[in-house]
Amino acid sequence: MGGVDLAYSPYDPVVNDDPYPVYARLRHEAPLYHNPELGFWALSRHGDVSAAFADSGLLSSDHGPMLDPGASGPHARAFLSFAAMDPPEHTRMRAAISRGFTPRRVAALEPMIRRIARDHLGQAVERGTFDFARDFAAKLPLDVISELVGVPPSERAGVQRSFSAVLTYDPGGKMVEDGVKSMLALGDYYRSIVAERRAAPRDDLISALASDGELTDEDIVAFVFLLVGAGTETTTHLLSAAWYWAWRNPGQRAAAFAGAIEPWLEESLRYDTPAHGMARRLTRPTEWYGTLVPENSRIWLLIGSANRDESVFPAADTYDLTRDTGKAISFGAGRHYCLGGPLARLEGRVALEELTRAVSPGYDIDEAGIRRTAHGNVRGMVSLPTTVEPA
């Protein structure tokens, strides 16, 4: 099912620059879209995507949430933990991880997050002109997760480079060779950290997980991959989106700098969702919109499109901090709702609070210098040149 001349690939750099017109066409002309070359079917309407997340019996996560053939399949759990599992394994693993990743433990991170944010902001504001994405939005979540995992400051840049390689894909959506090598090297590195914590526990997340008798070293390493991969890149893109769209909308920027921090955060999550899509495996032949989709098909759930569905969000293409974002599905839904969502929201709130205290609202962005990601699941800015003045 597809409209005339309607072509969609999550790896198309032209689409990635601005996917929302394509998403609108998908919702109206092809709510079930088939890309035979890449081998997936896409659902783009809010109702379909929400229902799909809720039905884990029909749409299995056992091949992982990614379309990339090198990162999906039965082996995906090795580096995506419970995000690539179904019940009962998913239930057991998520419950065990949750015991070490409690709301109380997350809330207790606020002073540390605020200290890191202030450190990076102080350096950036002193320079006046800097790359918001690279120099602040990327560094903050990486340092927070590194503190949780126990990566020393001297090794964090190397970990970031390795993860950047892991997240590099060719035009067909396949992970490049350097990415595979980096993934293996990171696995060995995280195993060494787990071994250290088992031998000499500390007051950190890995020690808490290592003390849980149900979790093996491989279980913990897989969760660390998930935490570092999903927990850094998505938060980076959330912060950059908030900064960019407030700049593009001066009235909303004024409200944000006047104290509307949480609406700023939530509308940015909806309007320019970092996690644009999640893949599932269809467990039985199913009909959507008059087309029977075969069993074992890869189903691509377009969160980025669902969050712009005008049937749910009036004037969905307007960036509006006063809107009700309660039906946004930026962190998924159902049993696979993002476990790191509270941490991402905490980092986002603290970062935006510190930004509004440190700089004046009249900042500027060099739009010609913006660079975006070019892979399927996550979309955001990897370069966002900006100029600020101290508050």
C-alpha positions in Angstrom: 0.0 0.0 0.0 1.5 3.3 -1.0 0.7 6.6 -2.6 1.8 7.7 -6.1 5.5 8.7 -6.0 5.6 8.1 -2.3 8.9 6.7 -1.2 10.2 6.4 2.3 13.4 5.1 3.8 14.6 5.9 7.3 18.2 6.0 5.9 17.5 8.6 3.2 19.4 11.7 4.2 16.9 14.0 2.4 14.1 12.5 4.4 16.1 12.8 7.6 16.6 16.5 7.0 12.9 17.0 7.3 10.8 13.8 7.5 7.5 15.4 8.6 6.1 16.1 5.1 6.7 12.5 4.2 5.2 11.3 7.5 2.1 13.4 6.7 1.8 11.7 3.3 2.2 8.3 4.9 -0.6 9.0 7.4 -3.0 10.2 4.7 -2.0 8.1 1.6 -0.3 5.0 3.0 -0.9 4.4 6.7 0.5 0.9 6.0 3.6 1.4 3.8 5.8 -1.3 2.4 9.5 -0.9 1.5 10.4 -4.1 -0.2 14.0 -3.2 -0.8 14.7 -2.8 2.9 12.1 -5.4 3.9 9.8 -3.5 6.3 6.2 -2.4 6.6 5.6 1.0 8.4 2.7 2.1 10.5 2.5 5.9 10.9 -0.8 6.8 12.5 -1.0 7.5 16.2 -3.7 5.0 16.8 -1.9 2.2 15.0 1.4 2.8 16.6 0.0 3.0 20.1 -2.0 -0.2 19.6 1.0 -2.0 18.2 3.1 -1.0 21.3 0.4 -2.4 23.5 0.1 -5.8 21.7 3.4 -7.6 22.4 1.7 -10.9 21.5 1.1 -9.8 17.9 4.3 -7.7 17.6 7.3 -9.3 19.1 10.4 -7.5 20.3 12.6 -10.7 20.2 14.5 -9.4 17.1 15.2 -6.0 18.7 13.9 -2.5 18.0 16.3 -1.8 15.1 15.8 -2.2 11.3 19.5 -2.6 10.6 20.0 -6.3 9.7 23.3 -6.3 11.4 21.7 -5.2 14.7 18.5 -7.2 14.6 17.6 -10.8 14.9 17.7 -13.4 17.7 21.2 -12.2 18.7 20.0 -8.6 19.3 19.6 -9.3 23.0 23.4 -9.5 23.4 23.6 -5.7 23.2 20.1 -4.5 23.7 19.1 -6.5 26.8 15.4 -6.7 27.5 14.6 -4.3 24.7 15.0 -7.4 22.5 13.0 -9.8 24.6 9.4 -10.9 25.1 7.8 -12.3 28.3 8.7 -14.2 30.3 12.4 -13.3 29.7 11.6 -9.6 29.3 9.6 -9.6 32.6 12.4 -11.3 34.5 15.2 -9.2 33.1 13.4 -5.9 33.4 12.4 -6.6 37.0 16.0 -7.5 37.9 17.4 -4.3 36.2 14.7 -2.2 37.8 15.9 -3.2 41.3 19.2 -1.4 40.6 17.7 1.4 38.6 15.0 2.6 41.0 13.2 6.0 40.9 14.9 6.9 44.2 18.3 6.1 42.7 17.5 8.2 39.6 16.2 11.2 41.6 19.3 11.1 43.8 21.4 11.9 40.6 20.1 15.5 40.3 23.0 17.2 42.2 25.5 15.3 40.1 23.7 16.1 36.8 23.5 19.8 37.8 27.2 19.9 38.6 28.1 18.4 35.2 25.7 20.7 33.4 27.2 23.8 35.1 30.8 22.7 34.3 30.1 22.2 30.6 28.0 25.4 30.4 30.6 27.5 32.1 33.2 26.6 29.5 30.8 27.1 26.6 29.4 30.5 27.8 33.0 31.7 28.4 33.8 31.1 24.7 30.5 32.7 23.5 30.3 30.7 20.3 30.3 26.9 20.5 28.7 23.8 19.1 25.7 23.2 21.3 25.2 19.6 20.2 28.9 18.5 20.6 30.0 20.8 23.4 27.0 20.5 25.7 24.1 18.3 24.6 26.4 15.3 23.8 28.7 15.7 26.8 26.1 16.0 29.5 24.3 12.7 29.1 27.6 10.8 28.3 29.1 12.1 31.5 26.0 11.2 33.5 25.9 7.7 32.1 29.7 7.3 32.5 29.3 8.2 36.2 26.6 5.6 36.6 28.6 2.9 34.8 32.0 3.8 36.2 33.8 5.0 33.1 36.8 7.2 34.2 36.8 10.8 32.7 40.0 10.0 30.8 38.3 7.2 28.9 35.0 8.8 28.0 36.1 10.4 24.8 37.2 7.0 23.5 33.9 5.4 24.5 32.0 8.2 22.7 34.1 7.6 19.5 33.4 3.9 19.7 29.7 4.4 20.1 29.7 6.9 17.2 31.2 4.1 15.0 28.6 1.6 16.2 25.9 4.1 15.1 27.3 4.5 11.6 25.4 2.8 8.8 25.7 2.5 5.0 22.9 3.7 2.7 21.2 0.3 2.9 21.0 0.5 6.7 23.8 -1.9 7.4 26.3 -1.2 10.2 29.7 -0.4 8.8 32.7 -2.7 9.5 34.3 -0.3 12.0 31.0 -0.3 13.9 31.1 -4.1 14.3 34.7 -3.9 15.6 33.8 -1.1 18.0 30.8 -3.1 19.4 33.0 -6.1 20.2 35.7 -3.9 21.8 33.1 -2.0 23.9 31.7 -5.4 25.1 35.1 -6.4 26.3 35.6 -3.0 28.0 32.2 -3.2 29.9 32.9 -6.8 31.0 36.1 -5.6 32.6 34.1 -3.0 34.6 31.6 -5.6 35.7 34.4 -7.9 36.8 36.0 -5.0 38.8 32.7 -4.3 40.5 32.1 -7.9 41.4 35.6 -8.0 43.0 35.3 -4.6 44.7 31.8 -3.1 44.8 31.2 0.7 44.9 28.2 2.9 45.4 27.2 2.9 41.7 24.7 1.3 39.4 27.0 -1.5 38.1 27.8 -2.6 41.6 24.0 -2.7 42.4 23.4 -4.8 39.4 26.3 -7.1 40.1 25.0 -7.7 43.6 21.7 -9.1 42.1 22.1 -12.9 42.0 19.9 -13.2 38.9 22.1 -11.2 36.6 25.0 -12.7 34.8 28.0 -10.6 33.4 26.5 -10.8 30.0 23.1 -9.6 31.3 24.7 -6.6 32.8 26.9 -5.8 29.7 23.9 -6.0 27.5 22.0 -3.5 29.7 25.1 -1.2 29.8 25.0 -1.2 25.9 21.4 -0.3 26.0 21.9 2.4 28.7 24.8 4.0 27.0 23.4 3.8 23.5 19.8 4.8 24.2 20.5 6.9 27.2 23.1 9.3 25.7 22.1 9.8 22.0 18.4 10.4 22.6 19.0 12.8 25.4 21.5 14.7 23.3 19.0 15.0 20.5 16.2 16.1 22.9 18.4 19.0 24.3 19.4 20.1 20.8 15.8 20.0 19.6 14.6 22.1 22.6 17.4 24.6 22.0 16.8 24.8 18.2 13.0 25.0 18.2 12.8 27.6 20.9 15.2 29.7 18.8 12.9 29.2 15.7 9.9 30.3 17.8 10.7 33.4 19.7 7.3 33.6 21.5 7.8 30.0 22.8 11.4 30.8 23.7 10.2 33.7 25.8 7.8 31.4 27.7 10.6 28.8 28.2 13.0 31.4 29.6 10.2 32.7 31.8 10.1 29.3 33.6 8.0 27.0 31.4 10.8 24.3 31.6 8.7 21.2 31.7 6.3 22.3 28.9 9.5 23.2 26.9 10.8 19.7 27.5 7.6 17.8 26.7 6.7 19.7 23.6 10.2 19.2 22.3 9.9 15.5 22.9 6.7 15.4 20.9 7.6 17.9 18.2 11.0 16.5 17.3 11.0 13.1 18.8 14.6 11.7 19.2 13.5 8.0 18.9 11.7 8.2 15.5 11.0 4.5 15.1 11.0 1.1 16.6 10.9 -2.2 14.8 8.9 -5.3 15.8 8.4 -8.8 14.3 4.9 -9.8 13.3 4.0 -13.1 14.9 1.1 -14.0 12.7 -0.4 -12.9 9.3 -2.3 -9.7 10.0 -4.4 -7.4 7.9 -4.1 -3.6 8.0 -6.0 -1.3 5.6 -7.0 -4.2 3.3 -3.5 -5.7 3.0 -2.5 -9.0 4.6 1.0 -8.7 6.0 2.9 -12.0 6.3 4.1 -13.6 9.5 7.6 -12.6 10.5 7.5 -9.3 8.7 9.4 -6.4 10.1 7.0 -3.8 11.3 8.3 -0.2 11.6 6.4 1.8 14.2 6.9 5.5 13.4 6.8 7.3 16.7 8.0 10.5 15.0 4.9 10.5 12.8 2.5 9.4 15.5 3.5 12.4 17.6 2.6 14.7 14.7 -0.7 13.1 14.0 -3.2 16.0 13.6 -6.1 13.7 14.6 -4.6 13.6 18.1 -2.6 16.9 18.3 -4.5 19.9 16.8 -2.1 22.0 14.7 0.4 19.3 15.2 3.1 21.1 13.1 3.0 24.1 15.4 5.6 24.2 18.2 3.4 25.2 21.2 4.4 25.0 24.8 0.8 25.4 26.0 -0.5 22.2 24.3 -1.5 19.0 26.0 1.2 16.5 25.3 -0.3 13.8 27.4 -0.9 11.4 24.4 2.6 11.7 23.1 4.4 8.4 22.9 8.0 9.7 22.8 9.2 6.9 25.1 7.1 4.2 23.6 4.2 2.5 25.5 3.2 -0.8 27.0 5.6 -3.3 28.6 8.6 -1.8 26.6 8.0 1.8 27.8 11.5 3.2 28.1 13.0 2.4 31.5 15.4 5.4 31.1 12.6 7.8 30.5 12.7 9.3 34.0 16.4 9.8 33.7 16.1 11.5 30.3 13.4 13.8 31.7 15.6 14.6 34.8 18.6 15.4 32.6 16.5 17.5 30.3 14.9 19.5 33.0 18.2 20.2 34.8 20.0 21.1 31.6 17.2 23.5 30.5 17.1 25.1 33.9 20.8 25.7 33.9 20.7 27.1 30.4 18.1 29.7 31.2 20.1 30.7 34.2 23.4 30.9 32.4 22.6 32.6 29.1 20.3 35.4 27.9 17.3 34.4 25.7 18.7 36.3 22.7 21.0 33.5 21.6 21.6 32.8 17.9 22.1 29.7 15.8 24.1 29.3 12.6 21.5 27.3 10.7 23.9 26.6 7.8 26.1 24.7 10.1 23.5 22.3 11.4 24.3 18.6 10.7 21.9 15.7 11.4 22.1 12.0 12.1 21.7 9.6 9.2 20.4 6.4 10.7 16.9 5.0 11.2 15.9 4.7 14.8 17.1 8.0 16.1 17.0 11.4 14.5 18.7 14.6 15.8 21.4 17.1 15.4 25.1 16.2 15.7 26.2 19.8 15.1 24.4 22.9 16.2 26.6 26.1 16.1 25.3 28.7 18.5 26.3 32.0 20.0 25.3 33.1 23.4 25.7 36.0 25.8 25.8 35.5 29.6 22.5 36.1 31.5 
